[in-house]
């Protein structure tokens, strides 16, 4: 029994258990400083970001801030015709060109609203010709070295609105503050919103960089509608280094008395580089200590840590949600791809997929906090466009929640808030925080359910359907992209999810009448459209036959989990047939996030080899040398027809979630350990991944067997079934150690042990 007692604390677990930091082999390392902005070394703190690269022989730090936005209204969306019912009428009249002209075209033709770049720092000495560089993921520090001697270091403070650098005084590298080019001759963008419009088209009067004292530079830019931002740079000479600090401040008319960037840097400079770096590293130590894992595949493990590092750079509870490029706006004189906006077409949703299992609920809270902060704008949009009193969200929106138009089927989808509702549901399920349930999850889901109840109607067959339904991004923005008086599998799955989960939350809230009401709404929905072999269709009249980047028709499998492999043979048949249809259509029209999504789907189907292959393709073909997701196939190996390289981040974070799905899956009342691990991954381990029900799970697989497992409960649990590689023998109970926990019988049919824990309770298992 002595070895069992050792398992009562994580510190005493087997040496096979993972450590809590990324390793040097995960770092970004280059022989020379990268020569493109989208290959730069990324740093950030959720609100501010920096990319380190070289341009024309000069070291360049591209500076950004998440809330730099041009918030002019999108042209055309103030028309009285901007109504869902009017669009439905135009579809019925076969007169869709007018809808496209009013509400789709302005997104391409107008420069704003849009995310804006910040500025840049440049250094005159051309180090990139003779220095190597490394980004240390464990602490967020980028170092440039000559013959292994550091000559330049920089980081973004993880917990303050500051960025720091220091350069050897002997390098004679004076810092310069370089503003974006808002004036001059505009250059056309043949790639449209994908390539990004010219900054000049915004019509700003160019801001100036001014000296406001010794070694203090300030740049202030006046933007649309009275919004302005300030970038400040201060430096001093200290111990043979020139060390400096920069900051960006955003100034909205409705938010007076915000500290300015130059006030921030003047206050920060006396603290110095070394002390600030020590503070910042403490935050990163805490971040990496939340969870960690080890894989026998170096490519996938390295990409995982690089992606979770980027997540730590872009997600903070007091920062805006993750947009398309977050805090790394393009630095090439143009606007970012797709205006750098908030796309709820899958982009923001995928960006937070890995937060829950990775035990980063604080960082995930940025998502729902940002959505709630725009509640009034969302309610106004819902009333104005849909005519309902519930809650919906523009599928493409600005920082402040205003619609931006675009392909209106998805930019103004009737079910956008339903997909967002899953993140409120996950935050509740993974935290078991009843206060969050009452004040956040329940209002969001009930508001969304109310909107969908009012918008849908009962057709002649007795089914609840939508006046217009679509499936991102099938048939792009043509009239054929609409299905009148029906439900695509995409919209149907989201309606079903919201009605079912609203009923579930009503039960938790002890509201039986509400629960009964929403279960009735769910029962009125038609069944999912499937082919004869069980494969999910796009819509009742459209099977999946042609390659497509967006697996919108598969929502019921993942991420919603309405069809669960562990349920029965019918569910397995549907999943098998559906994924076989994906295979038969090929990947020619896929982008990088498609492969990352596929990895999650394969893992849900307990196909470890298939999940690994999808992750491998993503990591080898669809990322930049700095690990950014570039959308297109960069290898020309035929994985995709797309070879372009617009940066968006959702593919990175969907990749990380796919790795987690291979190691741990959990749904209400069930935890599966190593559910989709390839057979040749003999030795795998993870520590403190989070399961549904606020349970932290750590496990070691060695020699192809589950050797160690530990569950720690933050809240009281009911009976939970834990599936792993247990023998199920009568003596198996002797391998468990319990503290404030109860071990039930082994269920041979489920291949699972029943466990129940109290808050603070722990169950440990070891197989010698």
NUTITI-497079 format. One line per 5 residues: number of its first residue (from 0); their letters; for each residue x, z, y of C-alpha. Coordinates in steps of 0.2 Angstrom, whole numbers, always signed. Example, Ala and Ser with C-alpha at 12.3 -4.5 7.8 and 13.67 -1.06 7.14 Angstrom:
# NUTITI-497079
0	as	+62,+39,-22 ~ +68,+36,-5 $
# end
This chain:
# NUTITI-497079
0	xxxxx	+0,+0,+0 ~ +15,+2,+12 ~ +16,-17,+15 ~ -2,-17,+19 ~ +0,-4,+33 $
5	xxxxx	+13,-14,+41 ~ +0,-27,+44 ~ -10,-16,+56 ~ +0,-23,+71 ~ +5,-40,+75 $
10	xxxxx	+22,-34,+79 ~ +24,-30,+60 ~ +18,-46,+53 ~ +29,-57,+42 ~ +44,-66,+50 $
15	xxxxx	+34,-82,+46 ~ +22,-78,+60 ~ +25,-87,+76 ~ +33,-81,+92 ~ +24,-82,+108 $
20	xxxxx	+34,-94,+118 ~ +37,-113,+117 ~ +55,-117,+111 ~ +68,-128,+120 ~ +65,-143,+109 $
25	xxxxx	+47,-143,+117 ~ +55,-145,+135 ~ +55,-161,+144 ~ +73,-167,+145 ~ +80,-183,+153 $
30	xxxxx	+97,-190,+155 ~ +92,-196,+172 ~ +78,-191,+184 ~ +63,-202,+180 ~ +61,-217,+192 $
35	xxxxx	+41,-218,+192 ~ +29,-205,+199 ~ +19,-205,+182 ~ +35,-201,+173 ~ +39,-187,+184 $
40	xxxxx	+42,-169,+178 ~ +25,-160,+182 ~ +23,-142,+188 ~ +8,-133,+195 ~ -3,-118,+197 $
45	xxxxx	-21,-124,+196 ~ -22,-127,+215 ~ -5,-135,+220 ~ +5,-147,+210 ~ +22,-156,+211 $
50	xxxxx	+30,-171,+202 ~ +49,-172,+202 ~ +56,-190,+201 ~ +67,-202,+211 ~ +62,-216,+222 $
55	xxxxx	+75,-229,+229 ~ +89,-217,+225 ~ +82,-202,+233 ~ +76,-187,+224 ~ +57,-185,+227 $
60	xxxxx	+45,-171,+225 ~ +27,-177,+226 ~ +16,-163,+233 ~ -2,-161,+229 ~ -17,-149,+231 $
65	xxxxx	-33,-149,+221 ~ -45,-148,+236 ~ -38,-162,+246 ~ -53,-174,+247 ~ -61,-187,+258 $
70	xxxxx	-79,-181,+257 ~ -88,-195,+266 ~ -105,-199,+258 ~ -105,-214,+246 ~ -113,-229,+254 $
75	xxxxx	-131,-233,+248 ~ -135,-216,+240 ~ -145,-211,+255 ~ -158,-225,+252 ~ -176,-220,+248 $
80	xxxxx	-174,-231,+232 ~ -161,-219,+225 ~ -173,-213,+212 ~ -173,-213,+193 ~ -191,-219,+193 $
85	xxxxx	-187,-234,+204 ~ -172,-239,+193 ~ -184,-238,+178 ~ -196,-249,+187 ~ -182,-262,+191 $
90	xxxxx	-177,-262,+173 ~ -195,-265,+168 ~ -196,-280,+181 ~ -180,-287,+174 ~ -173,-286,+192 $
95	xxxxx	-158,-275,+189 ~ -146,-284,+201 ~ -153,-275,+216 ~ -149,-258,+207 ~ -131,-264,+204 $
100	xxxxx	-129,-269,+222 ~ -136,-253,+230 ~ -129,-240,+218 ~ -115,-248,+208 ~ -105,-259,+219 $
105	xxxxx	-101,-246,+233 ~ -90,-236,+221 ~ -79,-252,+220 ~ -80,-258,+238 ~ -79,-242,+248 $
110	xxxxx	-63,-232,+249 ~ -71,-215,+249 ~ -76,-202,+244 ~ -60,-199,+235 ~ -46,-187,+230 $
115	xxxxx	-32,-188,+242 ~ -13,-186,+240 ~ -3,-172,+249 ~ +14,-177,+255 ~ +32,-177,+247 $
120	xxxxx	+49,-169,+249 ~ +64,-180,+248 ~ +83,-176,+248 ~ +96,-188,+254 ~ +109,-186,+241 $
125	xxxxx	+107,-198,+227 ~ +109,-186,+212 ~ +98,-196,+200 ~ +113,-207,+197 ~ +123,-193,+190 $
130	xxxxx	+112,-179,+184 ~ +102,-174,+169 ~ +85,-164,+171 ~ +75,-152,+161 ~ +58,-144,+163 $
135	xxxxx	+57,-128,+154 ~ +40,-126,+148 ~ +41,-107,+145 ~ +43,-104,+163 ~ +39,-120,+173 $
140	xxxxx	+56,-122,+180 ~ +64,-139,+183 ~ +83,-140,+183 ~ +94,-154,+188 ~ +112,-152,+181 $
145	xxxxx	+129,-161,+183 ~ +140,-158,+168 ~ +129,-143,+163 ~ +130,-135,+180 ~ +114,-133,+189 $
150	xxxxx	+114,-142,+206 ~ +95,-142,+210 ~ +81,-131,+204 ~ +62,-131,+208 ~ +46,-123,+202 $
155	xxxxx	+28,-120,+208 ~ +24,-102,+209 ~ +11,-98,+195 ~ +2,-85,+205 ~ +5,-89,+224 $
160	xxxxx	+1,-104,+235 ~ +19,-109,+236 ~ +32,-121,+229 ~ +51,-117,+229 ~ +67,-127,+227 $
165	xxxxx	+85,-123,+229 ~ +100,-135,+230 ~ +119,-132,+230 ~ +125,-131,+248 ~ +139,-142,+244 $
170	xxxxx	+127,-157,+239 ~ +123,-160,+258 ~ +105,-163,+253 ~ +95,-159,+268 ~ +76,-158,+264 $
175	xxxxx	+64,-170,+272 ~ +45,-170,+273 ~ +37,-187,+270 ~ +19,-189,+274 ~ +8,-202,+265 $
180	xxxxx	+6,-219,+273 ~ -11,-219,+281 ~ -7,-232,+293 ~ -1,-250,+292 ~ -7,-266,+283 $
185	xxxxx	-19,-263,+268 ~ -13,-271,+252 ~ -27,-277,+240 ~ -30,-269,+224 ~ -34,-283,+211 $
190	xxxxx	-37,-269,+198 ~ -51,-262,+208 ~ -54,-243,+206 ~ -43,-243,+191 ~ -28,-247,+202 $
195	xxxxx	-34,-238,+217 ~ -37,-243,+235 ~ -25,-243,+248 ~ -24,-227,+258 ~ -24,-237,+274 $
200	xxxxx	-42,-242,+271 ~ -48,-224,+274 ~ -45,-227,+293 ~ -36,-211,+297 ~ -25,-209,+312 $
205	xxxxx	-8,-206,+304 ~ -2,-188,+305 ~ +15,-183,+311 ~ +29,-172,+305 ~ +34,-160,+318 $
210	xxxxx	+48,-147,+319 ~ +41,-130,+324 ~ +57,-120,+324 ~ +74,-120,+315 ~ +72,-126,+297 $
215	xxxxx	+53,-127,+298 ~ +44,-144,+297 ~ +25,-145,+298 ~ +14,-160,+294 ~ -5,-160,+298 $
220	xxxxx	-17,-174,+293 ~ -34,-176,+301 ~ -46,-183,+288 ~ -64,-188,+287 ~ -78,-176,+294 $
225	xxxxx	-66,-164,+302 ~ -57,-159,+286 ~ -39,-158,+288 ~ -24,-152,+278 ~ -7,-145,+283 $
230	xxxxx	+10,-146,+273 ~ +24,-135,+278 ~ +42,-134,+273 ~ +54,-120,+277 ~ +72,-117,+271 $
235	xxxxx	+87,-106,+273 ~ +105,-105,+267 ~ +109,-91,+254 ~ +123,-88,+242 ~ +129,-105,+242 $
240	xxxxx	+112,-113,+240 ~ +99,-121,+252 ~ +83,-113,+246 ~ +66,-118,+253 ~ +48,-116,+251 $
245	xxxxx	+33,-127,+254 ~ +14,-125,+254 ~ -1,-135,+257 ~ -17,-128,+266 ~ -34,-136,+266 $
250	xxxxx	-45,-133,+282 ~ -64,-136,+280 ~ -75,-133,+296 ~ -86,-122,+286 ~ -71,-111,+280 $
255	xxxxx	-63,-105,+296 ~ -48,-93,+297 ~ -39,-100,+281 ~ -20,-96,+282 ~ -10,-111,+287 $
260	xxxxx	+4,-118,+277 ~ +17,-114,+290 ~ +11,-96,+290 ~ +12,-95,+271 ~ +30,-102,+270 $
265	xxxxx	+36,-91,+284 ~ +30,-76,+275 ~ +37,-82,+259 ~ +54,-87,+264 ~ +62,-69,+265 $
270	xxxxx	+56,-65,+247 ~ +68,-79,+241 ~ +69,-91,+227 ~ +75,-79,+213 ~ +62,-65,+216 $
275	xxxxx	+48,-78,+217 ~ +54,-86,+201 ~ +54,-69,+192 ~ +36,-67,+197 ~ +31,-84,+192 $
280	xxxxx	+39,-82,+175 ~ +29,-66,+172 ~ +13,-76,+173 ~ +19,-89,+161 ~ +25,-76,+149 $
285	xxxxx	+7,-69,+149 ~ +0,-86,+147 ~ +10,-91,+132 ~ +7,-74,+124 ~ -12,-78,+123 $
290	xxxxx	-9,-89,+107 ~ +4,-99,+99 ~ +6,-110,+83 ~ +20,-118,+73 ~ +18,-134,+63 $
295	xxxxx	+30,-144,+51 ~ +27,-160,+62 ~ +39,-159,+77 ~ +31,-174,+86 ~ +13,-166,+86 $
300	xxxxx	+20,-148,+89 ~ +30,-155,+104 ~ +15,-164,+111 ~ +4,-149,+109 ~ +15,-137,+118 $
305	xxxxx	+17,-150,+132 ~ -1,-152,+134 ~ -5,-134,+134 ~ +9,-132,+147 ~ -1,-145,+158 $
310	xxxxx	-17,-135,+155 ~ -8,-119,+161 ~ -3,-130,+177 ~ -20,-136,+181 ~ -33,-123,+176 $
315	xxxxx	-35,-107,+186 ~ -51,-97,+188 ~ -49,-97,+207 ~ -46,-116,+208 ~ -57,-132,+207 $
320	xxxxx	-61,-139,+190 ~ -49,-151,+182 ~ -52,-169,+189 ~ -45,-185,+182 ~ -27,-182,+188 $
325	xxxxx	-30,-164,+194 ~ -15,-159,+205 ~ -4,-174,+201 ~ -12,-187,+212 ~ -4,-204,+212 $
330	xxxxx	+11,-206,+224 ~ +12,-225,+227 ~ +3,-227,+243 ~ -14,-230,+235 ~ -29,-219,+230 $
335	xxxxx	-29,-212,+213 ~ -37,-222,+198 ~ -56,-220,+199 ~ -54,-211,+215 ~ -47,-196,+206 $
340	xxxxx	-65,-189,+205 ~ -74,-177,+194 ~ -80,-188,+179 ~ -93,-179,+168 ~ -93,-194,+157 $
345	xxxxx	-82,-185,+145 ~ -67,-182,+156 ~ -70,-165,+163 ~ -78,-159,+146 ~ -63,-164,+136 $
350	xxxxx	-51,-156,+148 ~ -58,-139,+143 ~ -60,-142,+125 ~ -44,-133,+120 ~ -47,-117,+131 $
355	xxxxx	-58,-108,+120 ~ -49,-108,+103 ~ -32,-106,+112 ~ -39,-89,+119 ~ -38,-95,+137 $
360	xxxxx	-56,-90,+143 ~ -49,-85,+160 ~ -43,-102,+163 ~ -59,-110,+156 ~ -69,-100,+168 $
365	xxxxx	-64,-112,+182 ~ -76,-125,+174 ~ -92,-115,+176 ~ -87,-106,+192 ~ -84,-123,+200 $
370	xxxxx	-101,-130,+194 ~ -110,-114,+200 ~ -102,-115,+217 ~ -110,-132,+219 ~ -127,-126,+213 $
375	xxxxx	-137,-131,+229 ~ -130,-148,+229 ~ -134,-151,+211 ~ -152,-144,+213 ~ -155,-156,+228 $
380	xxxxx	-148,-171,+218 ~ -159,-166,+204 ~ -175,-165,+215 ~ -171,-180,+225 ~ -166,-192,+211 $
385	xxxxx	-175,-186,+196 ~ -190,-177,+204 ~ -188,-162,+193 ~ -187,-144,+197 ~ -174,-140,+184 $
390	xxxxx	-155,-143,+185 ~ -144,-159,+182 ~ -127,-164,+189 ~ -121,-181,+195 ~ -110,-189,+181 $
395	xxxxx	-98,-194,+194 ~ -97,-182,+208 ~ -86,-176,+223 ~ -77,-159,+225 ~ -93,-152,+233 $
400	xxxxx	-105,-159,+220 ~ -112,-174,+229 ~ -115,-190,+219 ~ -103,-205,+220 ~ -113,-218,+211 $
405	xxxxx	-104,-231,+200 ~ -111,-237,+184 ~ -127,-228,+187 ~ -132,-226,+169 ~ -118,-213,+167 $
410	xxxxx	-115,-209,+185 ~ -133,-203,+186 ~ -136,-199,+168 ~ -152,-188,+165 ~ -142,-178,+152 $
415	xxxxx	-126,-174,+161 ~ -129,-155,+163 ~ -134,-154,+145 ~ -116,-158,+140 ~ -109,-147,+153 $
420	xxxxx	-121,-133,+146 ~ -110,-133,+130 ~ -96,-125,+140 ~ -107,-112,+146 ~ -113,-109,+128 $
425	xxxxx	-95,-109,+122 ~ -89,-96,+135 ~ -103,-85,+129 ~ -100,-87,+111 ~ -81,-85,+112 $
430	xxxxx	-82,-70,+123 ~ -98,-62,+117 ~ -99,-56,+135 ~ -118,-51,+137 ~ -116,-50,+156 $
435	xxxxx	-110,-68,+156 ~ -125,-73,+145 ~ -137,-65,+157 ~ -131,-71,+173 ~ -122,-88,+169 $
440	xxxxx	-126,-95,+152 ~ -144,-92,+152 ~ -148,-98,+169 ~ -138,-114,+167 ~ -146,-118,+150 $
445	xxxxx	-164,-114,+155 ~ -162,-124,+171 ~ -156,-139,+161 ~ -169,-137,+148 ~ -182,-136,+162 $
450	xxxxx	-176,-153,+169 ~ -176,-162,+152 ~ -193,-155,+148 ~ -201,-162,+164 ~ -192,-178,+163 $
455	xxxxx	-196,-182,+145 ~ -214,-187,+139 ~ -223,-189,+123 ~ -224,-207,+117 ~ -238,-214,+106 $
460	xxxxx	-229,-209,+90 ~ -229,-191,+96 ~ -210,-191,+100 ~ -203,-183,+115 ~ -192,-197,+124 $
465	xxxxx	-185,-202,+141 ~ -191,-216,+152 ~ -174,-223,+152 ~ -159,-218,+140 ~ -141,-224,+139 $
470	xxxxx	-126,-221,+129 ~ -109,-221,+138 ~ -102,-233,+140 ~ -111,-246,+129 ~ -114,-262,+138 $
475	xxxxx	-105,-256,+153 ~ -116,-256,+168 ~ -128,-271,+164 ~ -147,-270,+162 ~ -144,-270,+143 $
480	xxxxx	-136,-253,+144 ~ -153,-245,+147 ~ -165,-241,+133 ~ -183,-239,+140 ~ -195,-226,+133 $
485	xxxxx	-184,-220,+119 ~ -168,-209,+116 ~ -151,-215,+111 ~ -142,-204,+99 ~ -131,-198,+114 $
490	xxxxx	-146,-192,+124 ~ -155,-186,+109 ~ -141,-175,+103 ~ -139,-168,+120 ~ -158,-164,+122 $
495	xxxxx	-158,-156,+105 ~ -143,-146,+108 ~ -150,-139,+125 ~ -167,-135,+118 ~ -160,-127,+102 $
500	xxxxx	-147,-117,+112 ~ -159,-111,+125 ~ -170,-105,+112 ~ -155,-96,+104 ~ -151,-88,+120 $
505	xxxxx	-169,-83,+123 ~ -168,-73,+107 ~ -152,-65,+113 ~ -161,-60,+129 ~ -176,-53,+119 $
510	xxxxx	-188,-66,+126 ~ -198,-71,+111 ~ -210,-82,+121 ~ -196,-92,+129 ~ -188,-94,+112 $
515	xxxxx	-204,-101,+104 ~ -207,-113,+119 ~ -190,-121,+118 ~ -190,-122,+99 ~ -206,-132,+101 $
520	xxxxx	-198,-144,+113 ~ -184,-146,+101 ~ -196,-150,+87 ~ -205,-164,+97 ~ -189,-174,+98 $
525	xxxxx	-187,-189,+86 ~ -174,-188,+72 ~ -157,-196,+75 ~ -156,-214,+72 ~ -146,-218,+56 $
530	xxxxx	-143,-233,+45 ~ -147,-234,+27 ~ -131,-227,+21 ~ -133,-212,+34 ~ -121,-219,+48 $
535	xxxxx	-126,-214,+65 ~ -132,-228,+76 ~ -130,-230,+95 ~ -149,-232,+97 ~ -164,-235,+85 $
540	xxxxx	-161,-254,+87 ~ -142,-254,+89 ~ -130,-250,+75 ~ -111,-247,+79 ~ -103,-264,+75 $
545	xxxxx	-90,-267,+88 ~ -75,-257,+93 ~ -79,-246,+108 ~ -68,-232,+117 ~ -82,-220,+120 $
550	xxxxx	-89,-211,+104 ~ -105,-207,+113 ~ -116,-210,+98 ~ -106,-197,+88 ~ -110,-182,+99 $
555	xxxxx	-121,-174,+86 ~ -105,-172,+75 ~ -92,-167,+88 ~ -92,-159,+100 ~ -110,-153,+98 $
560	xxxxx	-109,-148,+80 ~ -127,-152,+76 ~ -122,-161,+60 ~ -110,-149,+51 ~ -99,-154,+36 $
565	xxxxx	-101,-137,+29 ~ -120,-137,+29 ~ -125,-148,+14 ~ -121,-165,+5 ~ -133,-174,+17 $
570	xxxxx	-122,-169,+32 ~ -106,-174,+23 ~ -114,-191,+19 ~ -119,-194,+37 ~ -101,-190,+43 $
575	xxxxx	-92,-200,+30 ~ -103,-215,+33 ~ -101,-214,+52 ~ -83,-212,+52 ~ -82,-227,+40 $
580	xxxxx	-91,-237,+52 ~ -78,-232,+66 ~ -65,-238,+54 ~ -73,-255,+50 ~ -75,-259,+69 $
585	xxxxx	-57,-256,+72 ~ -48,-249,+87 ~ -45,-264,+98 ~ -56,-257,+113 ~ -50,-239,+112 $
590	xxxxx	-40,-230,+125 ~ -29,-215,+122 ~ -43,-202,+122 ~ -52,-211,+108 ~ -38,-207,+96 $
595	xxxxx	-38,-189,+102 ~ -57,-188,+100 ~ -55,-196,+83 ~ -43,-182,+78 ~ -56,-169,+81 $
600	xxxxx	-69,-179,+71 ~ -57,-181,+56 ~ -54,-162,+57 ~ -72,-158,+57 ~ -73,-169,+41 $
605	xxxxx	-59,-159,+33 ~ -48,-174,+33 ~ -31,-167,+38 ~ -21,-183,+34 ~ -33,-193,+45 $
610	xxxxx	-33,-180,+60 ~ -14,-180,+59 ~ -13,-199,+60 ~ -24,-200,+75 ~ -13,-187,+84 $
615	xxxxx	+2,-196,+79 ~ -4,-213,+86 ~ -9,-204,+102 ~ +8,-195,+104 ~ +18,-211,+100 $
620	xxxxx	+8,-224,+109 ~ -3,-218,+123 ~ +8,-206,+133 ~ +21,-207,+146 ~ +39,-200,+143 $
625	xxxxx	+33,-185,+153 ~ +18,-183,+141 ~ +4,-189,+153 ~ -10,-198,+145 ~ -9,-216,+151 $
630	xxxxx	-25,-223,+143 ~ -17,-239,+137 ~ -6,-243,+122 ~ +12,-242,+128 ~ +20,-249,+112 $
635	xxxxx	+11,-266,+110 ~ +9,-262,+91 ~ -9,-267,+92 ~ -18,-250,+93 ~ -28,-256,+107 $
640	xxxxx	-31,-271,+118 ~ -28,-260,+134 ~ -10,-260,+139 ~ -13,-253,+157 ~ -6,-236,+162 $
645	xxxxx	-18,-226,+173 ~ -16,-207,+171 ~ -30,-196,+166 ~ -28,-180,+158 ~ -43,-178,+146 $
650	xxxxx	-34,-186,+132 ~ -20,-174,+133 ~ -32,-159,+131 ~ -43,-167,+118 ~ -26,-169,+108 $
655	xxxxx	-23,-151,+109 ~ -40,-147,+104 ~ -38,-158,+89 ~ -23,-148,+83 ~ -33,-132,+84 $
660	xxxxx	-47,-140,+74 ~ -35,-143,+60 ~ -30,-125,+60 ~ -46,-115,+64 ~ -64,-119,+65 $
665	xxxxx	-78,-107,+69 ~ -96,-107,+72 ~ -109,-94,+73 ~ -106,-82,+58 ~ -92,-93,+49 $
670	xxxxx	-73,-94,+52 ~ -63,-107,+42 ~ -44,-105,+41 ~ -33,-120,+39 ~ -49,-131,+36 $
675	xxxxx	-40,-148,+39 ~ -22,-146,+36 ~ -13,-161,+27 ~ -7,-157,+9 ~ +11,-159,+14 $
680	xxxxx	+10,-146,+28 ~ +16,-133,+17 ~ +21,-120,+30 ~ +10,-118,+45 ~ +6,-103,+56 $
685	xxxxx	-4,-98,+71 ~ -6,-82,+81 ~ -21,-76,+91 ~ -32,-91,+91 ~ -49,-86,+96 $
690	xxxxx	-65,-88,+85 ~ -83,-88,+89 ~ -89,-70,+91 ~ -74,-64,+101 ~ -63,-63,+86 $
695	xxxxx	-44,-66,+87 ~ -37,-74,+71 ~ -19,-75,+66 ~ -13,-83,+49 ~ +2,-89,+39 $
700	xxxxx	+1,-103,+26 ~ +17,-104,+16 ~ +21,-114,+1 ~ +4,-122,+3 ~ -5,-106,+1 $
705	xxxxx	-14,-94,+13 ~ -1,-79,+13 ~ -7,-69,+28 ~ -22,-67,+38 ~ -28,-55,+52 $
710	xxxxx	-44,-54,+61 ~ -46,-43,+77 ~ -63,-40,+85 ~ -65,-38,+104 ~ -84,-34,+101 $
715	xxxxx	-95,-28,+87 ~ -99,-42,+75 ~ -112,-45,+62 ~ -107,-51,+45 ~ -95,-65,+47 $
720	xxxxx	-90,-77,+32 ~ -72,-80,+32 ~ -66,-96,+22 ~ -48,-97,+17 ~ -37,-100,+2 $
725	xxxxx	-43,-84,-7 ~ -42,-83,-26 ~ -59,-74,-27 ~ -53,-63,-41 ~ -59,-45,-43 $
730	xxxxx	-42,-38,-38 ~ -42,-49,-22 ~ -49,-34,-12 ~ -33,-25,-15 ~ -25,-37,-3 $
735	xxxxx	-35,-32,+12 ~ -31,-18,+24 ~ -46,-12,+35 ~ -47,-3,+52 ~ -64,+0,+60 $
740	xxxxx	-70,-14,+48 ~ -80,-17,+33 ~ -76,-29,+19 ~ -91,-36,+9 ~ -92,-46,-7 $
745	xxxxx	-83,-63,-10 ~ -96,-77,-10 ~ -89,-89,-23 ~ -102,-102,-18 ~ -96,-102,+0 $
750	xxxxx	-78,-98,-5 ~ -78,-85,+8 ~ -77,-66,+11 ~ -90,-57,+21 ~ -83,-46,+34 $
755	xxxxx	-90,-35,+48 ~ -80,-27,+62 ~ -82,-15,+76 ~ -75,-18,+93 ~ -56,-15,+91 $
760	xxxxx	-57,-17,+73 ~ -45,-26,+62 ~ -44,-34,+45 ~ -28,-39,+37 ~ -24,-49,+21 $
765	xxx	-8,-52,+13 ~ -3,-62,-3 ~ +14,-58,-9 $
# end
